[in-house]
Amino acid sequence: MSNNVDNSPCKIEPPASWADEENGEVKTRPSMKGSPKAGLSLVVHRINEDETLTECGLEDALTSKSEDKPSGQYWIDAEVPDGELFLAELREKVLDKLPVSSFLKRHLTYAAISQTRVLSLNKSLLAVLRILPHGQDPAKIRHAVAVAVKGILLTISFFPAGITVSARASRALDIDTAIRINELELPNASISGVFAVWLLFHLNEVSEELHKLREHIFDLAERADENIGTVSLSEIIDVKDMTMKLLTIAEEQNECLESLANGETVTAALDFTPLRGFRGLLLQTAAATERTALRQEKRVADLRNIYEAHQQDRINNRLAVLTILSAIFLPLTLMAGIWGMNFENMPELHRPNSYYFAIASMVLVAVTLLLVFHHRGWLQCGDI
């Protein structure tokens, strides 16, 4: 890609600062040294006609919507700590100043946005997308939120409350970093174009993690083919858990994309008409990711079956050894029981060297049985 901004589509560069409405000033990106806990963070971009982004203040975006003739398109990216308190702060600073219906605002509670959903109204849209938590435990359920009105797109991502500013800065605006690294471009100079790239980023996050998991599953399968004993049950369970988590995320993302494909036709907030090809890409990516997750789930199930079959073989081999030992000692026990009976008239007891004769008879019987079992291949017990 060319570095000339005028001739190339937008590549979103991580901003060095963001608007801090609490103090009425613009703060620079914090250093990676120790710093206090992070709070609500807002980054605002103006979407230019040449498909580039210009960083601006929050008031620029909000005042443009309050004019008689709204002009310009803006993207407000918010990072919010977990908790209803911080979400209420975001509502006060941003949402209450946007032309969002009261019905939609009622669905912007911390509890309501904890599940995937799409609400498409005449002039606004709410999309809640389950995402792969960046740099966090994948078991933790995370959702990203997008609110669209005419000319403004608000995206909201959450991070654990109590995280320090420096720790947050190291992962701040992951979407910008990902767009820069993967050279994703705005397909259209509108909030619809930004929204499409935002969706694609989160889809790619799951897809990339799924590809890493697939390589790990292939490695386990190869080890199992060479020597199943080198694969532990804990490894299979860990892979299964991760596969199920990614499958759940992929399924919810696919459902969200399908709902958006239907909902965008009834809202004036977004216009995907010039993005039909890109919308198809999003749907295909979500569907392909879900299919890949389903295939990995089947591979893990097959691997689990192979492991359990191997364990059952080991148990059967151990039982076979015990059975052979029982078969050998059963006649010896019978002989010992007969000669151990306390009858007066037992000629074997009074013969000379009868003790040595009994021991030799037992050894002969045991060796004979071992030779018979070996000849029939019953002693090939394998791994026990």
SULQUIUR-V421703 format. One record per residue. N is the residue number from 1. NEAR is the number of other C-alpha atoms within 12 Angstrom. Layout:
N,NEAR / N,NEAR
This chain:
1,15 / 2,11 / 3,13 / 4,11 / 5,19 / 6,15 / 7,13 / 8,20 / 9,28 / 10,36 / 11,35 / 12,36 / 13,28 / 14,29 / 15,29 / 16,20 / 17,25 / 18,33 / 19,33 / 20,25 / 21,23 / 22,18 / 23,9 / 24,13 / 25,15 / 26,24 / 27,20 / 28,18 / 29,28 / 30,26 / 31,19 / 32,16 / 33,14 / 34,16 / 35,18 / 36,17 / 37,20 / 38,29 / 39,32 / 40,40 / 41,41 / 42,40 / 43,43 / 44,39 / 45,43 / 46,36 / 47,36 / 48,28 / 49,22 / 50,21 / 51,28 / 52,32 / 53,37 / 54,29 / 55,28 / 56,28 / 57,28 / 58,36 / 59,27 / 60,25 / 61,37 / 62,34 / 63,23 / 64,24 / 65,25 / 66,18 / 67,14 / 68,8 / 69,11 / 70,20 / 71,22 / 72,29 / 73,39 / 74,43 / 75,44 / 76,46 / 77,45 / 78,40 / 79,39 / 80,36 / 81,30 / 82,31 / 83,22 / 84,20 / 85,17 / 86,28 / 87,35 / 88,22 / 89,26 / 90,38 / 91,29 / 92,17 / 93,25 / 94,36 / 95,35 / 96,20 / 97,22 / 98,35 / 99,30 / 100,31 / 101,24 / 102,15 / 103,18 / 104,31 / 105,28 / 106,19 / 107,27 / 108,34 / 109,24 / 110,30 / 111,16 / 112,22 / 113,34 / 114,26 / 115,27 / 116,33 / 117,32 / 118,37 / 119,35 / 120,32 / 121,28 / 122,23 / 123,28 / 124,36 / 125,42 / 126,43 / 127,45 / 128,40 / 129,44 / 130,40 / 131,44 / 132,38 / 133,28 / 134,30 / 135,19 / 136,17 / 137,15 / 138,27 / 139,20 / 140,21 / 141,27 / 142,34 / 143,36 / 144,42 / 145,42 / 146,44 / 147,46 / 148,45 / 149,42 / 150,35 / 151,40 / 152,46 / 153,44 / 154,44 / 155,42 / 156,43 / 157,42 / 158,45 / 159,40 / 160,28 / 161,22 / 162,21 / 163,25 / 164,25 / 165,29 / 166,21 / 167,24 / 168,35 / 169,32 / 170,21 / 171,27 / 172,39 / 173,37 / 174,32 / 175,38 / 176,31 / 177,22 / 178,28 / 179,28 / 180,23 / 181,17 / 182,20 / 183,23 / 184,29 / 185,34 / 186,35 / 187,34 / 188,32 / 189,33 / 190,39 / 191,42 / 192,42 / 193,41 / 194,47 / 195,48 / 196,38 / 197,37 / 198,40 / 199,39 / 200,38 / 201,37 / 202,39 / 203,40 / 204,32 / 205,33 / 206,40 / 207,33 / 208,24 / 209,30 / 210,36 / 211,23 / 212,21 / 213,32 / 214,29 / 215,17 / 216,24 / 217,34 / 218,21 / 219,23 / 220,34 / 221,31 / 222,17 / 223,20 / 224,28 / 225,17 / 226,12 / 227,16 / 228,27 / 229,23 / 230,19 / 231,28 / 232,23 / 233,23 / 234,14 / 235,23 / 236,33 / 237,21 / 238,22 / 239,35 / 240,31 / 241,22 / 242,31 / 243,39 / 244,28 / 245,33 / 246,43 / 247,36 / 248,32 / 249,41 / 250,40 / 251,31 / 252,33 / 253,44 / 254,35 / 255,27 / 256,37 / 257,36 / 258,25 / 259,25 / 260,37 / 261,29 / 262,19 / 263,27 / 264,34 / 265,21 / 266,20 / 267,25 / 268,23 / 269,33 / 270,39 / 271,32 / 272,31 / 273,19 / 274,17 / 275,26 / 276,20 / 277,16 / 278,27 / 279,30 / 280,22 / 281,23 / 282,34 / 283,30 / 284,24 / 285,30 / 286,35 / 287,28 / 288,26 / 289,37 / 290,33 / 291,23 / 292,30 / 293,37 / 294,26 / 295,24 / 296,33 / 297,30 / 298,21 / 299,27 / 300,34 / 301,23 / 302,21 / 303,32 / 304,29 / 305,19 / 306,26 / 307,30 / 308,21 / 309,17 / 310,26 / 311,21 / 312,16 / 313,20 / 314,20 / 315,18 / 316,18 / 317,21 / 318,20 / 319,20 / 320,23 / 321,23 / 322,19 / 323,18 / 324,25 / 325,22 / 326,18 / 327,23 / 328,26 / 329,22 / 330,19 / 331,22 / 332,26 / 333,19 / 334,17 / 335,22 / 336,17 / 337,14 / 338,16 / 339,24 / 340,17 / 341,14 / 342,10 / 343,11 / 344,11 / 345,10 / 346,14 / 347,11 / 348,19 / 349,20 / 350,12 / 351,12 / 352,11 / 353,12 / 354,16 / 355,17 / 356,14 / 357,17 / 358,24 / 359,17 / 360,16 / 361,18 / 362,24 / 363,19 / 364,17 / 365,23 / 366,25 / 367,20 / 368,17 / 369,25 / 370,23 / 371,17 / 372,17 / 373,22 / 374,15 / 375,12 / 376,11 / 377,14 / 378,22 / 379,24 / 380,16 / 381,21 / 382,17 / 383,20 / 384,19
